[in-house]
């Protein structure tokens, strides 16, 4: 014997579908306080683990703020130590030569606030060299993926939070 679907069943199914859609659209909480038992790094250091797609801001010995990030695409990832050499709010963007080579139609400068500006709300520029940065994004769905040319993308609310914590000259350690 089969049960006939009634209006209550329809309302429950619709409500459940709506709840699932809202949960899918809800921003993921990317920032959390975690234990960081590696005591090689001083407070103020940023440690990026590309395989995890996580950035750790060392807040105190044994403790870090962990953020979800987007990392470089295959063949665009790097590792090593750089230092914070630029801090900018709502920056304009000049695409590096590697991006222009692959996308020649991209303008030489995308102004601050333009919807196609990929830098987002803040930039934490890394040097020497200035080719890489930790920055916000105009594409929040890319956070947590391998999407960039070597930069590290964050949700804008998270890069604003990190930007307020970092200092010029602080080390950024990038590892696989």
Order of alpha helices (4+ residues) and beta strands (2+ residues): alpha-beta-beta-beta-beta-beta-beta-alpha-beta-beta-beta-beta-alpha-beta
